[in-house]
Amino acid sequence: MAGRAPFRVAVVARAVMPLHGVGGLERSVHDLVRHLAARGVDVTLICPPAGNVRRQAVDPFSSPHIALQHVRYATFPGANRRGTTILDRSTAYPLFGWRAGRLARDLVRAGRVDLVHGFGASVLGYALERRRAGAPLVFNPQGLEEFGATAETQPMGKRVGYWPLRRAVRACSRRADAIIATDTALEPVVFRHLRPAAGQMRTIPNGIDLPEIGGAAGPADGRLLRERQGLKPGETILLSVGRLEFNKGLDVLADALSRIARPDGPLTRHGWRWVIVGAGPFRRDLERAVAERGLTSHVLFTGRIADADLHAWYEAATLFVHPTRYEGSSLVTLEAMAHRKAAVATTAGGLPDKVRPGLNGWLVPPGDPAALAFAIQEALSDPMRLVSFGARSRQIVESEFAWSVLVERYLDLYEELLGGRRSFAQVSTP
């Protein structure tokens, strides 16, 4: 290491936590950057400014190893109020990728970056000049929603509307030195839509930061939360976490619960509550579905809550239930598992890599309320099994999905692409 320049990576993304929200992409970029920097890697993060305000300079990292470079994400008037539309994503996103990628190219040509790591179409401008620029490109396509990758079907309107974005993503993948599949279960999806060459695809999952989660809440916080909410010690709490939108399948769970909420069933034996954490456009429809099924008195909508409260709910929960129709990696499922919870989930996206029937949970087909109801009944029929499944959940996260493990896999990949160069710290942790 003596005499060598620091190992330097440009990370390019359209969003990062906390500048642009707390979704799966935002959190993955934030954690990658932070853990690389903790290992002594010099990271230049190229992303839009906070709130897409031109020239706004906000640094959420406060690390000497992290430098921010902002590229404006220009979209249509009113897009921030109505949410991201297909039109916005198929126009504004590739345009941002063209400009942000060219900034990465300029940093490479100036000798300030050794490797570029791009998320989705955000790296388009670099990918198109990869061969002339010289530095290796690691490409993470994330959930491939524009291909309808982890949904059962994609409506014709989406297939047509996402065509420009699909072209941009494929252009990036063709020129990448490595394409990241974020779960083993998603490898066939990446093969089908991006057609990687032999050896081009690498599987490195999205993960979570265990020390951070451990510091957010513990068992005592869960007990206190139950007391504050007036819940009895033995009362069953089913917990669901996520943005309230149709794709999350929460209406399917409402239907499933209406089938098993009978007086003599395991759900009602000691009292029960379904706690829904999150906000989004589907809330009114979901409230209507809950009311029509006579479940209102058993359902608590928390809305968007502080991180400490969210993790206290994980601790308070009896069972985590994720009935999603569409999914990428599902970091909320990993969070529940980190808090030693068994899970009932669907087979969508990367969930089968995390929830393993007979070990730490139950899997059902998306959109199947009968199967979901049966799985919940089965889960609640044996409280001791829930405890053992929860312990296994924690073990799975520690060995496969903790960032302390994943950052090593990224560093090994970077070293391979750079021909064996290794000039980052060996033992530092965030």
N, C-alpha and C positions, 0 to 999 in steps of 0.2 A: 504493500500500500504506500510505502514511502515514496514521495516524489510524484505520485500520480495525481492528476486532476480529479476532483470529486465526480462520482457517478451521477449523471444528469439526465432527467427524464422530463419530457413535456407531456402533461396529462390534459387532454382536450375533451370538454363535455359541455352540453347545453345547460346543465343545471348541477348545482352542488349545495348540500346542506351547510349552513343555514341560509345562504343567500337566496335560494329559490324554492324553499319548502323542505318537506321531510319525507318525500317519496322514496321508493326503492333505488332509483338511479341516483338521486341526490345523496342518499346515505352511502351508497357504494363508492361513489367518487370521493366523498369526504373521508371515509375510512381508509381507502387506498392511499390517498395523498398523505394523510396523517401518519399512517404506519410506515410508509416509505421514508418519510422525513425522520421518523423516530429511529430508523436504521442508518441515518446519515446520508441518505440519498437527497441530492438537490433536485427539487421539483418545481417546475414552472407550470402553474395551473392556468389554462386558457379557458375562460368561460364568460358568459354575460355578466354585466354588473348587477348588483342587487336590485331587484325590481325592474330590470331593464332600463334604469335611468342612466342616460348618457353621462359619462365622466364621473359617476359616483364611485368612490374608492372605499371599499369595505374589505378588511382583511379578517376573516373568521378564524385564522389559524395561529397567528402570532408565533411563528417559528422562523428561525433564521435560515432554515432549509427550504422554505416555501415562499415562492414569489407569485403574485397574481398578475395576470395580464387579461384585460377585459376586451371583449369584442361584442358589440351591440347585437342583440337578437331582435331584429326589426320585424314586426308583425302587423296585422291589419288593425285599424282603429277599433277599439272595443273588445279586442281579443282577451285582455286581462279580466274583463268583467264577465264575459260569457264562457270563459274556459277555452282551452286549446281545441280547435276544430281540425278536421281532416285537411281542410284547405290550408289552414295555418301551418300544419306540420309538413305538408307536401310542398310548400313554397318557402316559408320563413326558415324552416329547419335546414334544408340543403343550402340555402343562401348563407346562413350562419356558418355551416360546415365549410363552405368554400372560403369564406373570409378567415375563420379561425384556423383552418388547416394551412392556409398560406402564411399565416403568422408563425405557425409551428415550422413551416419550411424555412422561413427567414431566420428563425433562431438556430436551426440546424446549419444553414449555410454560414451563419456568423460564428459557428463553433461553440455555441452556448448550450447545445442539447445533443446528447448521444443517442437517444431513443425516444420515439413518440408512441404514446399509449392513448388511443382514441376510443370514445364511446359513441357508437351509432354514427349517424351521418355528420356528426360534429367535426370529423376529421377529413371530410371530402377533399378539401383543397390540398392537403398534404398527400393523400392517397394518389391523386391524379399525377403528382410529380414525385412519387416515391423513388423511382429508379434514378432520377437525376439528383434528388436531394441526398440520398445516401444512407441516412440513419434508419435502422429497422423500425417497422410499424407493427405494434400489437393492437389488434382491433377487437373490441368487445361490442357485439351487436345488441346486447341486452335481450329483452324479451321478444323481439321480432314481432311486435303487435301489428306492424304494417303489412305483414304477411298472413295475419290471422293465425299465427303459429301455434299458440296454445289455447285457442278457442275451438269449439266443435265445428263451427262454420263461420264464414265471413260473408256478410251481405254484399250484394253486387255493388252498392254505392261505395262501400269501403274499398273493395277490390279496385275499382276504377280510380277513386280519389287518391289512394295511396300509391298509385303507379310511379309518380316521380320520386317519392321517397324510397320505394323499393329499388329503383334504379340507382339511386345514390348509395344505398347501403351495399348493394352488390358491387358497385364500383370500388368501394372501400375494401370489401372482402377479397376481391380478385388481386389486389395489390398488396395485401397485408402479408407480413412474414409469419404471423401467427393469428389465428382466429380463436377467440375464447368462447367456449360453451360454458354457461354458468351453472349447469347441472348435468349429470350423466343422463337423466331422463330427457334432456333437451338435445342431446347429441344427434338423434335422428332428424330433429327439426332443423338444426343447423346444416346437416348434410343435404336435406331435401331442398332447402331454400337458397343456400349459399354455395353448395357444391365445392367444398374445400378440397384442395389437392392433398395427396398422401402426406401425412405428417404436419399439415398446416393447422389442423384443429387441435386445441389443447383444452382440457376441461379443468377449470378452476372456479369453484362456486363463489357466489356472493356470501359474505359472512357477517358476523357480529362481534362486537368488542365485549368480551366477558367481564373484564374489570369495570368497565363503564356501567354495564348492566347490574353488576353486583353492588355498585355504589349507589344505584338509583333507588332500590327498595329491597327489603328482606322480609322474612316471614312475619316479623313483628309489625311491619307496615301493612301487610295484608290483613292481619288480625284487627289492627286499629281501623282500617278502612271498613271492614265488616261492621264493626261497632258503630262507626259514624253513620253508616247507611241503615242501621237498625236490622241487620241480618243476623240470624241465629248462627251459632257455631257450626251446627250440622247442616245448615241450609245449602242446597246445591246451587252453585253458581256456574252457569255456562257463559263463557266469555268469547266474544267475537270482536276483532279489531280490524279496521280498515276504512278506506274511503267509502262513503255510502253511495254506491252506484250499482247499476243493474248487474254488471259483470261479477260482482262479489257474491251473488247468489243468496243474499240474506232473506229474500222472500221465499226461497226454497226451504231454508231453515225454519221460517215461521210456519210453513205448511207442515214440515216434519214434526215440529213441536206440538202442533194442534192434534196430531195423530196419537201422541203418547202422553198428553197431559190429562190422564184419567185418574180418578181418585185412588185406584189400587196399584198404580204403576210406580216404578222406581223414581220417576221424576218428581212425583208429588209426595212421596213418603215422608220426607222431612222438610217440605217446602222447597221452592226453587225460584230462581231469578235468571233471566237471560239479560246479560249486560252487553250493550253494543257501544263500543268506543270508536268515535270517528264522526266526521261530518261529510256532507256531500249532497248532490242534487237529488238523490233517490230517497232522501229521508221521508218526505211526505208520502210517497208511495209505500214505503215500508211501514210507516205508522198506520196507514190505511189497511195494509195486509194484516198487521198485528191485531188491529181492532176488529176486523171482519172475522178473525178466528178466535175472538174472545180471550186474547192473551195480554191485553193492555196492562192489567194489574201485575203481571209477572215480568214485564219488560222495562228496562231502564236504558234510556238513550242518554249517554253522558255528553255527547258532542265532542268537540276537540278539547283535550285536556293537557295539563302539564305532563312532562315526561315522568316525573316522580309518581304522579297519580296513576299513569298508565301502568307503570311497573308494579305499583301496589295492587292494581287489579289483577295482574298476572299472578301475584302471590296469593291473592284472595280466592282465585278461581278454583273450582273443582275440576273442570274440563275445558280445554280450548277447542272451539269448533270453528272451522274455516270452510264454509260451503261454496267456495268460489267457482264460478263458471270458467273464468279465465285467470291465468296466473303466470308470473315470471318465476322468481325465486322464492318469494314469500318470506321476507325478513321477519314479519310479525309471528309467523309460525316458529322460526328459530328463536325469537325472543321468549315465547311461551315455553319452548323446550328448555331454554337456559334457566328458566324459573322452575324446572322440574315438573312440567305438566305433560300429561298424556294428551293426545290430540285426535280429533275426528276431522278429517279433511277429504277433499276430492282428489282425483287423479290428475287434475289440471297442472300443466307446466312442470316445474321442478319439485312439486310436493312429494312425489314418490321417493325422491332421494332422501327425504327428511322423515316423513311419517311412514313407519315400517310395520305393517300388520303383524301382530304376534309379538312385537318387540316394544314399541312405544306408542301404538295407536291403531287407528282404523282408517281405511281408505274406501271411498264410495265413488261411483260415477258422478260427474257434474250434472246438476239439474234433476236428480232423482230423490224426491222427498221420502219415498218409502224406504230406500236403502239407507238414507241418512237417519231416519227415525230408528230403524233397526240397530244401526251402529251406536247411536247414543244410548239406547236401552241396554245394549250389550256392555258398553263402557261403564254405565252406572250400576250395573248389577253386581259388581265386585269391587268395593272400595280399596281392598288391599292390592288388587291388580293395578289400579290407578297409581298407587304409590310406587310400585315397582316399575311400571311403564314410565313414570315421571323421572325416576332415577336413570333409566336407560336413555331418555331424551337428553338429559344433561351430558351423559357420556358421549353421545353421538355428536353434540355440539362441540364439546371440548376437543375431540379427536379429529373432526372433519370440517367444522364451520367457524372456528374461532380465528380471528384475524392474526393472532400470533402464529398460527399455522399457515394461513393463506399467504401472508406476506413473504414467507420463505419460498413458497412455490413461485410467486411472481419474480422474486430475485433470481431464482434458479433459471427461469425462462429468459429474463433479461440477459443474464450472464451467457447463456447458450447463444442467443442471437448476436451478442457482441463478441463472440469468439473467445469466451473464457475470461474476459475481464471481470474482476470482482474488487471493487474499491469502496464498499459500504461497510458500516459497522456490523459486527457479528452478534452482539448480545443485547443491544439497547432495545427497550420496549417502551410503548407510549406511557 
